[in-house]
Amino acid sequence: MGIERTQWRERTAAHLERADALTAVWRASRAAGRAHPIDDFLFTYYGSSASLLRRWHPGEGVALLDAADAPHRAWRWYGAGDAPGSVVADAAAFRVEKAPLVAAIARILRGTMSRPGQWGCFGMHEWAMVYRADETRHPVPLRLGRAGTDAVVEASALRCTHFDAFRFFTPAAAPRNAAVLTRDGQAATEQPGCLHAGMDLVKWAMKLGPLVPGELLLDAFALARDIRWLDMAASPYDVSAWGAVAVEVETAAGRAEYARRQREFAERAAPIRAALAQIADPSRR
């Protein structure tokens, strides 16, 4: 399959515009030398960068026609296509070199898709990360103070299913979780209601590199950014200075709002997860 020059140039331009809009707040904060405890996570923890997000990939098996001047020629994992002057991702070479990674991504995505969503965690993972701790993970005040934060954790059931959240629980919080989570068991515990499983879709999209169309990558990033705002709004931190309205999960109304929005994000994540799972399917080698 090939894309004519006019079309791939239009899609590249649209991608650049969208990527710049999605990262505008973060770039402005960075340029001003200010930390942004909500958006920074997407770039520090996930290793995103504005330049990486601006790279438009056509996706596996899609050649750019009349592309002698396409920037892709200088990118790793690209080579000449069958048509004269075309360029295409070398998906076969990528899949061979990255086979263990691609297989691991496929297992996690398929495992997540195989289970129903769970809606009873109410964002307590962020609270568990500061429970009875002398320091917090962000230089931001706790909305309820230290004693109030600890009291919410003690009055709540911890039901985290995401290892990469659980591993940051304080020593006092970890035993309170419903299950002990491990890296090896990640594919068996991930479930689609988890906010962090939804945010992780941008990580998997980035790791799958040129196999993922640019539009899908930005869909995953936009989802992750929106989820992150709920993640921090429902956290114990006071992030009102960054424009986030607290979701007070220590109240019945706050928990209901969290679960409602959690379901909405799970619905948004489902087609992205399915598309990435299809790309990561090892049988496509």
N, C-alpha and C positions, 0 to 999 in steps of 0.2 A: 504494500500500500504506500502511495506517495502523496505528498501535499504540495500543491503548486506554490510558486514563490509568493504570489500576492497573498494567498491564504496564510502561509506560515509567518509572513511578516506581520500581518494583521493580528494574528494570535499572539505573537511575541510582544507587540506593542500593548495589547490589552492586558497581557500578563504583567508586564512591567508596571503599568498604571495601577493595577489592582494590588500588586505586591507593595508598591510604595505607599498606597493608602492604608494598607493593613499594618505597616510598620511606622507610620508617621508619628504617632504619639511616643513610641519607644525611641525613635531616632531623635526627636526633639528633646526628650529628657536626657538622653545620652550626650547630645551636643551641649546642653547646658550644665553638664556635670552633675545631674541629679539622679539619684537612685529611684527606680520605679518598682516597688515591691510586688506589683501585680504582673506587669509585662516583662520585667527582667527575667523571670523564671523561664519564659519561653526561649530565651537566648542563652542563659547561663546553664540551666539544667539540661535542656534539650540540645544545646549546641547549635541552635539556629543562627543564621546571620542574614542581614538584609541582602547581602550580595548573593548568598545561596538561594534565597527565596525568589530573587529576581531572575534566576536561570529558568528559562522555559524549555522543557523537554517535550518532544512530540509523543514519547512513549514507545514501548517495545514494538518493533516491526514496522514503524512508520518512518519512511524516508522523506527528507526535505529535498525537493527537486530544485534544480537551478540554484544551487546553494554554495557556489564557489566562495562567496564572502560570508557565509554563515559562521557565527562565533563558535558553533559546535565543533568545527574542525579542530580547534585548539583544546577542546575539552577531552578529558580522559573518558574512555569507553565509547568513543565515536570513531567511525571510519567511513570510507567511501562506500556508497550504496551501489546497487546494480546498474542504475541509470547513470549515464555520463553526467558529471557535475553534481551528483546527489551526495548526501551524507546521511548516515543512519547509526543508531546506537548499536554497539556490538554486544547484544544481549547474551549471546552464547558465551562469550568470554567472561562477562560479568557473572553469569550464573555459575560457571565452573569455579571461578576464584572465590565467589561469595556463597558457595553452596551451603555450608553449615549455617551461616547467618540467615539466608533466605528460608531454609527449612525451619529454623527456630521461629522466625516471624510467622510463617504459615501455621505452625502448631499453636502459637498463642492466639492468632486471629481466629482460626477454626474452632479452638477450644472456647473462646469467648462467645462466638456465634452459636455454639451448641447449647448454651445455658440460658435460662430466663434471667431477666434483670432482677436485681434485688434493690429495694427502695428504703431500707430501714437503717442505713448507716448515719444519715443526717449530717454528713461532713465532719464527723468527730475525729477523723484522722489528723487534721491540723491541730486540734485541741490536744490530742494524745502526744503530739510532738513537743509540747511545752509543759505537759503535766508534771508538776512537782520539780520543775527544772529551775536552776538559778539564772539561765540565759534563754533567750528566745532565738528562733531561727532568722527573724527579721528585726531590724532596728526600728520597730514600730510599737507603740504602746498597746497593751492588752485592753480590749474594750471593757472587760469586767474586772480588771486587775488580777493579781496573782491568785488571791484566795477565791475570788469568784470564778475564775477559769477552772481551778482545780475542783471546785464544787460541782461544776457542770459535768466534768468527766466522771466524777464519782457517782453522779445521779444518772448516768447514761450507760447504755450497753454498747460496747465497742464491737462492731461487726465488719471491720475492714477486710476486704478480699484482695487487696492489691499489695504485692510484696514491696514495691518501691515506695509505697507510703509507710507500710508497716516497719520497714527497716529503720525508719527515722523516729519511731516511737521511743519515748524515754524509757529507761529501765523500769520505772514504776508503772508505766502504761502498758507495756508489751504483754505482761501476764493477764491483763484485763481483757485482751482481745478474745473473740470467740474461737479463733483458731491461730495456731502458730504457722506463719507463712514462711516459705522458703523460695529461693530462686529456682531450684529444680522443679518445684511444684507450681510454678507460675501459670503454665498452660492449663493446669487442672483447676485453678481457682479464679482466674479472671472471669468477670461477668459484665454484661453490657450496661448495667446500671451504674457502674463505677465511673465517677468523673475522671479519675486519672487514666482509666483504660481508654476513655474517649480522647483525652489529651495525648495519650501515647500514639495515637494514629499518625500524628505529624512526625513522630520519631521514626515509625516504621516507613512512612513515605520517604523520608530523607535517606534512610538506610538502603532503600531499594533504588535510589539514585535515578539513572536514566530510564529505568523500566517504567517509571511513574509519569504520566502526563502532567505538565505543569499545572493545569487547571485542577487536577485532583490534589496535588500537593497544597495549593492555596486553599482549597476547600478544607483540607485537614488542618491547616494552620489557623484559618478563620474560626473553625470549630474549637480548636485548642484555646485560642485567645478568649473566646466567649465563655468557655467553661472555666478558664482560670479566673475570670472576674467573679463568677459565682463561688468558686473555690475559696477565694479570699474574702468575699462578702460574708460568707458563712463561717469564716474562721474566727478565732478568738481575737484577732488583731483589729484595731480601729484604723480602717483604710479610707475613712471618709474624706481625708485630705486629697485623695486621688480620685474622688468622684464616685466611689462605690457606696451604695446604700446597704447597710448591714442587713443580712438575713439572720434574724435572731433565733438560731436553732435551739436555744435553751427554752423557747416557748413553743406551745402547740401550733400557733399560727406560723412561726418561722419554719418549723419542721414540715408543715404541710406545703409551704411555698418551696422549700428545698426539694421535696420529693416530686412536686409537680414539674419544676424546672429540670430536675434530673431525668425524668421521663422524656421531656422534650429533647434534651440533648442526646439521649439514647436513640431516639427516632432519627435525629440528624446524623448520628454516627453510623447507623446501620448500613446505608448504601456505600459510605466511604470504606467502612471495614470490609464489606463484601468485595468491593473492587480491589482493595489491596490484597485480600486473601486470594483472589483469583490470580493476581499478578505474581504473588509469592508461591503459588502452587508448584512444588518441586517437579511435578509431572510435565511442566512446560519446558524443561531443560532440553 
